[in-house]
Amino acid sequence: MALLDTPNIGESTATTTIRGEIRRRTTVNADSGIGVYDSSSCSKTKAFDNNNNDRSLSSEFRDRENDKEQIRAGDETKQESKGNGVKTETQSVVHYAYRPSSPAHRRIKESPLSSDAIFKQSHAGLFNLCIVVLVAVNGRLIIENLMKYGLLINSNFWFSSRSLREWPLLMCGLSLLFFPLAAYIVEKLAWQKRLSDPVVITLHTIITTTAILYPVFMILRFGSAVLSGVSLMLFACIYWLKLVSFVHTNYDMRSLVSSTDKGEAESKSSKIELFYDVDLNSLVYFMLAPTLCYQISYPRTEFIRKGWVLRQLIKLVIFTGFMGFIIEQYINPIVKNSRHPLKGDILYAIERVLKLSVPNLYVWLCMFYCFFHLWLNILAELLRFGDREFYKDWWNAQTIEEYWRLWNMPVHKWIVRHLYFPCLRNGIPRGPAILIAFFLSAVFHELCIAVPCHIFKFWAFIGIMFQVPLVLLTNYLQNKFQNSMVGNIIFWCFFSILGQPMCVLLYYHDVMNQKVNSSK
């Protein structure tokens, strides 16, 4: 057994040479002051510690130490070697020399849970305990819910009886594939200098605007289930962002190529190929790749891991089913048994929001894991897309501003590349540029939620724009307390415990009220 901070271990060796008769000798290591026990003899040899450390002790203490018998312990290792008829037996005795007079306290140390040392320790055991408690508590709640209400899985809210016959929405989604082709044709003519820049900008404005308004018109005109409408709007918004990136990137490259000062153009373009010609294959790959920023080439992996893709698909199915179970078994009963949060008793509204916050948080985390981790990584693996930083450690965010920079990296990179820095280059200050970025995000959140629900109460728009004062507030609190734990707790309270459940209640009751009014 090895011990830390123990003195050196002394060793002694007894060698016996056999030549016709056996002779046994006992040797004592004078330097270490440790005697060797001879197993063939009934006597014991006592040795005393006379080193320099004992000289500092009092004479009385040293006399008492000399009366004690030396502790002997260890294992004997026997080695036999044969050569020229001579047999040698070696006994090595390792002695434990951690004496009672050895100091047990050698340096200043903090308790593991003290404020100065708590973040320097590993908390893996406490994390495992939290997982065990979380599984046990939620398992009991699931069993209690099933015993009380039974299995409540019902897909009528997500898929109406007309879901399989919603061919207009399906055709709308398929027709969106023609908009990238139209943008490619315009860019091809622009690179061949058959169209002037004002004409190119006008045509691209028409293409991108139609790509986002056409699905809105189809959903409002023909009606749809909530999930079908949300899926189509997400698909349309992604295509719009990709088209804008494709157009903006090609416009910037054309401006670099047509620069009168070639040396200045090369310095600005850095690693960009100035004589690039728009390619249809690169556009097709970009429209399928899990990124919103167009560029000439992307980092690629060498091969596709088919077994890994299969495992991720199995995880995707499992977590999607778990997310649907929580929605049908917990969220729907809670919102059905609630009143409008802005009407009635304020304490009742707070109780409903807090009760809804836990299952809503589980659904949101499952959604994040399924889409940003599983689905985007599966798509990247199939396309051999190398840059898979789809998110960062947003769960450690200390402010709302830091969260928006970390949790959705494809959108964040698009905003920084095609909105924020272009605003700065055109003389817009940093504050208004951030406000413009939040405004665009609020518009798309409203489109993706309000259009499928056929309700324009601007709850999603207000919720995103409300992030701006929250950014200022959380930045102020973070600068005041200078504590990462305080900032992270404030982030979780504002964003996940209060904000999202309130939006769910608002939209649900507005949807239900609309259905009641339309049925009259």
VOLUM-675612 format. One record per residue (C-alpha): y, x, z; residue number from 1. Coordinates in pm, 1 decimal. Example, Ala and Ser with C-alpha at 12.3 -4.5 7.8 and 13.67 -1.06 7.14 Angstrom:
% VOLUM-675612
-450.0,1230.0,780.0,1
-106.0,1367.0,714.0,2
//
This chain:
% VOLUM-675612
0.0,0.0,0.0,1
337.4,139.9,-103.7,2
639.4,95.7,122.0,3
1004.5,146.4,44.3,4
1222.2,392.2,234.2,5
926.2,572.8,396.8,6
914.4,945.0,476.9,7
711.8,1186.9,268.1,8
339.6,1176.1,302.3,9
162.2,1488.9,406.4,10
-171.9,1596.7,272.9,11
-438.9,1837.4,389.9,12
-747.8,1955.2,215.0,13
-1078.6,2057.5,355.4,14
-1304.7,2250.4,123.0,15
-1669.1,2310.4,182.1,16
-1865.1,2557.7,-25.8,17
-2239.1,2518.8,-36.3,18
-2441.9,2839.6,-86.7,19
-2789.3,2789.5,55.6,20
-2658.7,2639.3,379.2,21
-2384.1,2389.1,458.1,22
-2079.4,2508.4,646.3,23
-1800.5,2271.0,752.3,24
-1450.9,2387.4,835.5,25
-1146.2,2197.2,952.4,26
-799.0,2304.7,843.8,27
-465.4,2197.2,975.3,28
-151.0,2173.2,767.0,29
104.4,2341.1,984.7,30
398.8,2241.3,771.0,31
339.8,1872.3,794.5,32
221.1,1877.1,1150.9,33
-68.3,1647.2,1069.4,34
-425.5,1717.9,1172.1,35
-736.4,1643.1,969.2,36
-1020.3,1445.8,1112.9,37
-1367.2,1600.0,1064.1,38
-1623.7,1322.7,1029.8,39
-1910.5,1553.0,1135.9,40
-1751.1,1636.5,1465.8,41
-1697.2,1414.5,1766.6,42
-1374.3,1590.9,1862.6,43
-1026.2,1503.6,1741.9,44
-745.0,1744.0,1664.4,45
-399.3,1655.0,1788.8,46
-84.0,1768.2,1610.5,47
274.7,1721.9,1711.3,48
582.7,1669.9,1507.9,49
811.3,1973.2,1556.1,50
1040.4,1932.2,1256.9,51
1416.1,1954.0,1262.6,52
1475.5,1578.6,1292.6,53
1312.3,1569.5,1640.9,54
1546.9,1840.4,1768.3,55
1829.2,1587.3,1782.3,56
1630.2,1364.2,2016.2,57
1655.6,1389.0,2391.6,58
1401.3,1599.1,2575.3,59
1258.0,1295.9,2750.1,60
1207.7,1111.3,2424.2,61
1054.3,1423.2,2265.3,62
808.9,1464.9,2553.0,63
702.2,1105.2,2517.9,64
651.5,1159.0,2147.5,65
438.4,1466.3,2210.4,66
206.9,1262.4,2430.7,67
130.4,1022.7,2147.8,68
-160.4,1081.6,1919.3,69
-76.1,1132.2,1552.6,70
-153.0,830.5,1336.2,71
-410.9,908.8,1078.6,72
-485.1,680.4,784.1,73
-579.5,704.7,422.4,74
-858.2,717.5,180.3,75
-1086.8,1006.6,111.4,76
-1133.5,1104.0,-246.4,77
-1439.5,1301.6,-328.7,78
-1467.7,1498.9,-642.9,79
-1777.0,1683.8,-748.1,80
-1777.4,1951.1,-1013.3,81
-2072.5,2148.8,-1134.4,82
-2047.1,2498.5,-1272.0,83
-2253.2,2815.5,-1238.1,84
-2468.5,2655.4,-970.2,85
-2169.6,2603.7,-737.1,86
-2094.5,2252.6,-596.9,87
-1748.0,2186.4,-452.4,88
-1653.7,1882.1,-243.6,89
-1284.2,1806.0,-198.4,90
-1153.3,1564.4,61.8,91
-792.1,1447.7,25.9,92
-648.8,1256.9,317.1,93
-320.2,1066.4,269.6,94
-141.9,1002.0,597.8,95
98.0,721.6,674.2,96
401.3,883.5,834.9,97
646.8,594.0,897.1,98
708.4,681.2,1262.0,99
854.9,447.7,1527.2,100
1160.7,670.1,1544.0,101
1235.8,629.6,1171.7,102
1552.3,423.8,1109.7,103
1486.7,70.4,983.7,104
1849.1,2.9,884.6,105
1986.7,257.5,640.3,106
2278.5,93.1,449.7,107
2510.2,-207.7,440.3,108
2344.7,-514.2,285.6,109
2459.0,-873.2,230.2,110
2249.0,-1183.6,283.8,111
2111.9,-1313.4,-49.9,112
2298.2,-1645.7,-21.2,113
2632.5,-1499.2,85.6,114
2929.6,-1550.9,-143.9,115
2937.2,-1181.6,-240.7,116
2570.0,-1158.9,-335.7,117
2460.6,-1506.7,-446.0,118
2528.9,-1448.7,-815.8,119
2356.6,-1108.8,-808.5,120
2022.6,-1259.1,-706.1,121
1753.0,-1422.1,-915.4,122
1727.2,-1794.9,-849.6,123
1415.3,-1857.8,-1056.3,124
1228.7,-1999.8,-757.0,125
1507.7,-2245.3,-673.2,126
1524.8,-2345.5,-1038.8,127
1151.2,-2417.2,-1035.2,128
1200.5,-2622.6,-719.0,129
1471.5,-2828.3,-889.7,130
1239.9,-2891.3,-1184.3,131
959.6,-3004.9,-953.1,132
1192.6,-3236.2,-757.3,133
1343.4,-3371.9,-1079.4,134
1002.1,-3451.2,-1225.3,135
881.8,-3609.7,-901.0,136
1190.3,-3827.4,-849.2,137
1214.1,-3943.4,-1209.8,138
840.3,-3999.0,-1228.0,139
863.5,-4232.8,-931.4,140
1156.3,-4416.8,-1090.7,141
967.5,-4457.6,-1418.4,142
663.4,-4599.1,-1239.7,143
883.7,-4831.8,-1034.5,144
1064.6,-4949.4,-1348.3,145
738.2,-5018.9,-1531.4,146
597.4,-5209.2,-1232.8,147
913.2,-5418.7,-1201.9,148
1004.0,-5492.3,-1565.9,149
701.8,-5391.5,-1770.7,150
729.9,-5217.4,-2107.4,151
1061.1,-5319.5,-2265.1,152
1046.4,-5125.4,-2592.3,153
1221.4,-5335.6,-2854.2,154
1361.0,-5209.1,-3183.5,155
1557.9,-5519.2,-3283.8,156
1885.3,-5361.8,-3176.8,157
1825.2,-5050.0,-3386.3,158
1636.9,-5200.3,-3679.2,159
1711.1,-5554.8,-3780.2,160
1469.3,-5770.4,-3976.4,161
1657.4,-5664.9,-4289.2,162
1624.5,-5290.8,-4226.9,163
1351.7,-5239.9,-4486.0,164
1548.4,-5444.9,-4738.5,165
1877.5,-5260.1,-4697.1,166
1852.2,-5112.4,-5042.5,167
2233.4,-5101.1,-5096.4,168
2268.3,-4845.5,-4815.6,169
1973.3,-4647.9,-4950.9,170
2124.0,-4642.4,-5298.5,171
2458.2,-4543.5,-5151.1,172
2299.2,-4247.4,-4974.6,173
2124.2,-4135.3,-5293.5,174
2440.1,-4172.5,-5500.5,175
2622.6,-3930.3,-5270.8,176
2427.1,-3652.7,-5442.6,177
2647.0,-3692.6,-5751.8,178
2967.2,-3592.6,-5571.9,179
2868.0,-3223.3,-5534.4,180
2780.2,-3222.3,-5904.3,181
3124.6,-3359.5,-5989.3,182
3289.7,-3095.7,-5769.5,183
3083.1,-2825.4,-5942.1,184
3196.1,-2939.2,-6287.4,185
3560.3,-2935.6,-6180.5,186
3524.4,-2586.8,-6031.3,187
3345.5,-2461.1,-6342.1,188
3633.3,-2579.2,-6560.2,189
3883.3,-2430.6,-6316.4,190
3714.8,-2088.5,-6328.1,191
3720.7,-2107.0,-6706.8,192
4094.9,-2184.7,-6679.5,193
4061.4,-2510.4,-6867.2,194
4227.0,-2701.8,-6583.1,195
4545.8,-2616.9,-6400.1,196
4555.7,-2593.1,-6021.9,197
4744.4,-2924.1,-5969.7,198
4485.6,-3108.4,-6178.9,199
4199.8,-2939.6,-5992.9,200
4349.7,-3032.0,-5655.3,201
4400.5,-3393.4,-5766.2,202
4044.0,-3428.4,-5894.1,203
3894.8,-3275.1,-5579.9,204
4106.0,-3505.4,-5363.3,205
3969.6,-3806.5,-5550.3,206
3609.5,-3680.3,-5525.5,207
3617.2,-3600.6,-5153.6,208
3804.6,-3919.6,-5059.9,209
3562.1,-4135.6,-5256.9,210
3266.9,-3956.7,-5096.1,211
3376.6,-4076.6,-4750.8,212
3522.0,-4420.3,-4835.1,213
3234.1,-4535.2,-5054.5,214
2978.0,-4545.8,-4765.9,215
3235.4,-4718.6,-4542.8,216
3278.9,-4992.1,-4802.3,217
2902.4,-5036.5,-4848.6,218
2834.9,-5068.6,-4474.7,219
3116.5,-5316.9,-4418.9,220
3031.4,-5513.0,-4733.4,221
2656.3,-5556.6,-4690.1,222
2612.3,-5511.1,-4315.3,223
2340.7,-5300.5,-4157.6,224
2155.4,-5219.7,-3841.4,225
2336.8,-4982.1,-3609.7,226
2102.3,-4689.1,-3662.5,227
2102.2,-4725.1,-4042.0,228
2480.2,-4735.0,-4053.1,229
2518.9,-4436.7,-3819.7,230
2272.0,-4233.0,-4026.9,231
2456.5,-4307.6,-4351.3,232
2796.7,-4227.2,-4201.0,233
2672.8,-3898.1,-4054.9,234
2527.0,-3808.2,-4393.4,235
2856.4,-3893.7,-4566.2,236
3068.2,-3698.8,-4315.3,237
2848.2,-3390.7,-4351.2,238
2876.3,-3410.7,-4728.9,239
3254.3,-3446.9,-4704.9,240
3283.7,-3137.1,-4485.7,241
3059.6,-2939.2,-4720.6,242
3257.4,-3046.9,-5027.6,243
3586.9,-2949.1,-4865.3,244
3444.7,-2608.2,-4774.9,245
3313.8,-2556.2,-5128.8,246
3647.5,-2652.5,-5284.0,247
3861.0,-2457.7,-5036.3,248
3650.7,-2141.3,-5067.4,249
3661.9,-2144.4,-5447.2,250
4035.8,-2210.5,-5444.8,251
4090.5,-1912.0,-5216.2,252
3873.7,-1687.0,-5433.0,253
4054.9,-1795.0,-5748.3,254
4386.5,-1715.0,-5584.9,255
4257.6,-1368.0,-5496.4,256
4133.6,-1303.8,-5848.3,257
4456.2,-1422.3,-6008.6,258
4671.5,-1213.1,-5776.2,259
4916.6,-998.9,-5969.5,260
4871.6,-704.7,-5733.5,261
4504.3,-613.6,-5771.7,262
4509.5,-363.9,-5486.6,263
4652.4,-624.8,-5252.0,264
4390.3,-874.1,-5363.3,265
4108.9,-632.5,-5293.1,266
4242.7,-554.6,-4945.9,267
4262.4,-923.3,-4863.8,268
3925.1,-1013.1,-5004.8,269
3740.0,-750.8,-4801.2,270
3375.5,-791.8,-4899.3,271
3429.0,-1088.6,-5132.9,272
3326.5,-1034.3,-5492.9,273
3642.6,-1088.4,-5696.5,274
3462.5,-1155.9,-6022.3,275
3241.9,-1427.5,-5878.1,276
3154.0,-1719.9,-6104.4,277
3063.8,-2056.4,-5950.4,278
2688.0,-2104.8,-5950.6,279
2498.0,-2433.8,-5934.0,280
2202.2,-2281.1,-5749.6,281
2424.7,-2151.3,-5470.1,282
2586.4,-2495.8,-5440.2,283
2248.0,-2671.2,-5417.5,284
2131.4,-2428.8,-5149.2,285
2456.8,-2477.6,-4958.4,286
2427.3,-2857.3,-4965.2,287
2078.4,-2830.8,-4813.1,288
2141.5,-2543.5,-4569.8,289
2223.7,-2610.8,-4201.8,290
2583.6,-2493.2,-4234.0,291
2919.6,-2645.0,-4324.5,292
3084.5,-2324.4,-4450.8,293
3030.1,-2227.5,-4813.0,294
2992.7,-1863.5,-4910.5,295
2840.3,-1663.7,-5192.4,296
2528.3,-1554.2,-5005.5,297
2374.2,-1605.6,-4662.9,298
2151.0,-1390.6,-4442.7,299
1790.9,-1478.7,-4526.1,300
1461.1,-1428.6,-4347.0,301
1163.7,-1274.1,-4523.9,302
910.1,-1555.9,-4496.6,303
845.5,-1904.4,-4355.7,304
649.1,-1939.3,-4031.5,305
441.3,-2247.0,-4107.7,306
273.5,-2264.7,-3767.5,307
609.8,-2240.9,-3593.2,308
748.8,-2522.4,-3808.9,309
451.7,-2743.6,-3718.2,310
504.6,-2684.9,-3346.2,311
873.4,-2770.5,-3373.4,312
792.3,-3090.3,-3562.4,313
555.1,-3196.7,-3284.5,314
829.4,-3131.5,-3027.8,315
1074.1,-3330.8,-3239.0,316
843.8,-3633.2,-3244.2,317
779.1,-3612.5,-2868.3,318
1143.7,-3581.7,-2763.8,319
1255.7,-3848.6,-3010.2,320
1002.3,-4088.3,-2860.2,321
1116.0,-3997.2,-2509.0,322
1477.4,-4061.0,-2607.7,323
1388.0,-4403.8,-2747.6,324
1192.1,-4485.7,-2431.8,325
1493.5,-4412.1,-2209.6,326
1722.6,-4620.1,-2431.0,327
1499.5,-4925.8,-2436.7,328
1368.1,-4902.1,-2081.7,329
1684.2,-4806.1,-1893.5,330
2007.7,-4812.1,-2091.2,331
1963.6,-5151.1,-2258.8,332
1878.2,-5338.1,-1933.1,333
2173.6,-5176.2,-1754.4,334
2429.4,-5266.6,-2019.4,335
2285.1,-5616.9,-2065.5,336
2324.7,-5686.6,-1694.2,337
2681.2,-5554.9,-1684.6,338
3023.7,-5696.2,-1756.9,339
3302.0,-5549.7,-1964.5,340
3427.3,-5241.4,-1774.3,341
3793.1,-5330.7,-1834.5,342
3750.9,-5689.4,-1716.1,343
3666.0,-5791.3,-1360.9,344
3608.9,-5592.6,-1042.9,345
3692.8,-5223.0,-1065.2,346
3429.3,-5126.7,-806.9,347
3162.5,-5308.8,-1005.5,348
3267.8,-5123.1,-1320.2,349
3246.1,-4788.3,-1138.3,350
2899.0,-4876.5,-1007.8,351
2778.1,-4965.5,-1358.5,352
2922.6,-4646.5,-1505.9,353
2757.5,-4429.1,-1241.1,354
2425.0,-4610.4,-1279.5,355
2439.2,-4562.9,-1654.9,356
2544.8,-4198.2,-1635.0,357
2201.6,-4052.0,-1552.4,358
1994.0,-4213.2,-1833.9,359
2284.4,-4164.0,-2074.1,360
2292.5,-3794.4,-1983.9,361
1917.8,-3765.7,-2048.5,362
1956.3,-3928.9,-2390.5,363
2248.7,-3704.4,-2479.0,364
2057.7,-3389.8,-2379.7,365
1752.8,-3504.9,-2578.7,366
1975.6,-3575.7,-2878.1,367
2127.0,-3229.3,-2854.9,368
1785.7,-3063.6,-2825.5,369
1632.3,-3266.5,-3109.5,370
1915.6,-3219.1,-3357.5,371
2087.8,-2888.9,-3282.3,372
1780.4,-2695.1,-3174.8,373
1470.6,-2849.9,-3330.6,374
1588.7,-3011.3,-3654.3,375
1843.3,-2747.3,-3758.4,376
1597.7,-2467.0,-3681.1,377
1324.4,-2643.2,-3879.3,378
1560.1,-2681.5,-4174.6,379
1672.0,-2319.5,-4142.4,380
1311.5,-2198.2,-4132.3,381
1215.0,-2394.9,-4443.0,382
1518.5,-2258.9,-4630.8,383
1484.7,-1910.5,-4475.0,384
1840.6,-1942.5,-4345.0,385
1903.6,-1646.3,-4116.1,386
2212.1,-1731.9,-3907.8,387
2079.4,-1982.8,-3654.5,388
2359.6,-1979.1,-3400.4,389
2398.0,-2356.4,-3406.4,390
2521.3,-2367.0,-3047.3,391
2613.5,-2136.9,-2762.4,392
2582.8,-2172.4,-2386.4,393
2809.3,-2478.6,-2365.0,394
2638.6,-2582.7,-2039.0,395
2824.6,-2293.8,-1870.8,396
3163.1,-2411.3,-2000.8,397
3438.1,-2385.6,-1741.0,398
3690.5,-2600.5,-1930.1,399
3685.1,-2877.3,-2190.1,400
3838.4,-2638.1,-2442.4,401
3555.5,-2389.8,-2391.4,402
3298.5,-2665.5,-2432.6,403
3433.4,-2767.1,-2774.0,404
3414.7,-2404.2,-2886.1,405
3051.6,-2364.9,-2783.0,406
2848.7,-2679.5,-2829.0,407
2869.2,-2746.2,-3207.6,408
2903.6,-2415.4,-3387.2,409
2876.7,-2544.0,-3750.1,410
3170.3,-2782.3,-3697.7,411
3361.2,-2526.6,-3489.9,412
3330.4,-2262.9,-3762.8,413
3441.0,-2516.7,-4025.1,414
3749.2,-2617.8,-3824.8,415
3846.7,-2256.8,-3756.0,416
3795.2,-2151.0,-4117.1,417
3933.2,-2448.6,-4311.0,418
4179.4,-2615.0,-4073.2,419
4301.2,-2409.0,-3777.7,420
4381.5,-2075.9,-3944.6,421
4523.1,-2238.7,-4260.5,422
4762.9,-2425.2,-4029.7,423
4864.1,-2098.1,-3864.0,424
4912.4,-1926.9,-4200.8,425
5143.5,-2209.3,-4306.1,426
5366.9,-2161.3,-4003.3,427
5228.5,-2435.8,-3777.0,428
5223.8,-2326.9,-3409.9,429
4899.7,-2299.0,-3217.2,430
4950.3,-2615.7,-3010.4,431
5007.4,-2853.4,-3304.3,432
4721.3,-2683.4,-3492.5,433
4482.7,-2764.3,-3205.9,434
4617.2,-3120.3,-3198.5,435
4548.0,-3157.0,-3572.4,436
4192.0,-3032.6,-3519.5,437
4131.0,-3289.9,-3244.8,438
4288.1,-3561.7,-3460.4,439
4047.7,-3493.5,-3748.2,440
3754.0,-3488.3,-3506.4,441
3868.0,-3820.0,-3356.5,442
3888.6,-3981.3,-3700.9,443
3532.7,-3881.5,-3789.2,444
3397.8,-3991.5,-3449.6,445
3560.0,-4330.0,-3501.6,446
3413.5,-4361.2,-3851.8,447
3061.2,-4271.1,-3736.9,448
3064.7,-4524.7,-3450.2,449
3308.8,-4802.7,-3534.7,450
3198.7,-4858.4,-3895.6,451
2824.9,-4912.2,-3819.1,452
2921.5,-5139.5,-3526.6,453
3174.3,-5327.3,-3746.3,454
3430.7,-5295.0,-3467.6,455
3759.4,-5108.6,-3487.0,456
3879.0,-5093.6,-3127.0,457
3941.2,-4716.3,-3157.9,458
3748.2,-4637.6,-2838.7,459
3592.4,-4325.0,-2993.0,460
3926.6,-4216.7,-3137.6,461
4100.0,-4258.9,-2801.6,462
3814.1,-4080.1,-2624.3,463
3843.6,-3771.4,-2846.0,464
4223.2,-3762.3,-2834.3,465
4202.8,-3796.3,-2456.1,466
4033.7,-3455.0,-2463.2,467
4373.6,-3294.9,-2530.0,468
4522.3,-3373.5,-2184.6,469
4182.6,-3294.9,-2032.0,470
4198.5,-2952.0,-2195.6,471
4535.2,-2891.0,-2032.3,472
4414.0,-3025.2,-1696.6,473
4091.2,-2823.5,-1685.6,474
4273.4,-2508.4,-1796.8,475
4524.2,-2558.9,-1515.2,476
4250.7,-2615.9,-1256.0,477
4056.3,-2315.1,-1380.1,478
4363.2,-2091.3,-1354.2,479
4440.6,-2227.8,-1009.1,480
4096.9,-2193.3,-849.6,481
3977.1,-1890.6,-1050.8,482
3620.4,-2002.3,-992.2,483
3367.0,-2056.1,-1268.2,484
3162.4,-2296.9,-1055.7,485
3459.8,-2527.3,-993.7,486
3549.1,-2538.2,-1362.6,487
3191.7,-2610.9,-1466.0,488
3157.5,-2895.7,-1213.7,489
3483.5,-3050.0,-1334.3,490
3360.8,-3027.1,-1693.8,491
3033.5,-3208.8,-1617.0,492
3210.0,-3480.8,-1417.2,493
3473.8,-3555.6,-1679.2,494
3258.5,-3528.7,-1987.7,495
2908.3,-3649.5,-1902.8,496
2930.3,-3855.6,-1584.4,497
3240.8,-4063.1,-1660.1,498
3338.0,-4039.1,-2027.9,499
3023.2,-4114.3,-2224.9,500
2889.1,-4403.2,-2009.9,501
3230.0,-4572.4,-2030.8,502
3226.3,-4552.0,-2412.3,503
2871.3,-4692.7,-2423.7,504
2970.5,-4993.6,-2212.3,505
3285.2,-5057.9,-2414.1,506
3112.9,-5053.3,-2752.1,507
2809.8,-5249.7,-2633.7,508
3012.9,-5538.1,-2495.6,509
3235.5,-5545.6,-2801.6,510
2928.4,-5559.9,-3027.9,511
2770.3,-5835.2,-2819.2,512
3093.1,-6036.0,-2809.1,513
3125.1,-6005.0,-3184.8,514
2769.9,-6135.3,-3234.6,515
2838.4,-6429.3,-3003.6,516
3159.9,-6517.3,-3184.5,517
2998.4,-6489.2,-3527.8,518
2710.7,-6718.2,-3425.5,519
2946.8,-7000.0,-3325.0,520
//
